[in-house]
Amino acid sequence: MRPVVIALVLGALAVASPAQEMLEQQRRDDARKHYRAGEEYMLSEAFEPAAREFKSATALDPGFVLAYYSLGQARMALKQYPGAVEAYTACRDLFLREASVDRRARAENDRRRRDEIAEMEESLVRLRSGQIKGTTQGQQIALEQRISVMKDQQYRGEHGTHQVPAEVSLGLGSAHFRLGKLTEAEQNYRSAIRVDGKMGAAHNNLAVIYMMSGRFDEAEREIQAAEKAGFTVSSQFKQDLKQRMTAKKP
């Protein structure tokens, strides 16, 4: 269990007026309200209204990284795979674009990340303590993934490195896989592993692609990597791979 942001600059020395800054802050605050509503819907597995709320958040605040990521998750749950690709791609591009922002914008991004992480961690505590009823382990994992994405972004921002979090690449790869775009899926799973070599789900999914394309030895190595990372690989998948390897032998 991510939309391209375009900045319009009116002159190199243009400075936002206090009124403009207040308006932008109001839009960001409204975006956060929509995001929080989307989170509540996600926790109750009401994915359609969750997607609408996340979409509203991104419309109000085109730089809201986590809203794009969460929109991708909601659309995956709804099996809206082209929309999931769009959302995850927007999320990825925002991470890449952050390297070029000025110091003031970077400081604002850092502040927003801290606030978002604090909110999500509060939700996770409520979920684990049973204050949020009717939730599943999958929902908890999805929330933990969103926290991981933001903490990864925060760490890299503080240390001057800008890299797409493994969870974003994993989500984008899975959306491409569902659309039958195996080349794009493979590229994104590889990107996830480059960032986090212990991401068992990425190793597992890459193994599936390798098996489907007849690269059985590579598939076997990825299964071993997934299990070493603590990921539970389907016994049926391993059996299918073994049968294909046997059938291929002369």
Secondary structure, DSSP 8 states (H G I E B T S, - for coil): ---------SSTT----HHHHHHHHHHHHHHHHHHHHHHHHHHTT-HHHHHHHHHHHHHH-TT-HHHHHHHHHHHHHTT-HHHHHHHHHHHHHHHHHGGGS-HHHHHHHHHHHHHHHHHHHHHHHHHHHTSSTT--HHHHHHHHHHHHHHHHHHHHHHTT-----HHHHHHHHHHHHHTT-HHHHHHHHHHHHHH-TT-HHHHHHHHHHHHHTT-HHHHHHHHHHHHHTT----HHHHHHHHHHHHHH--
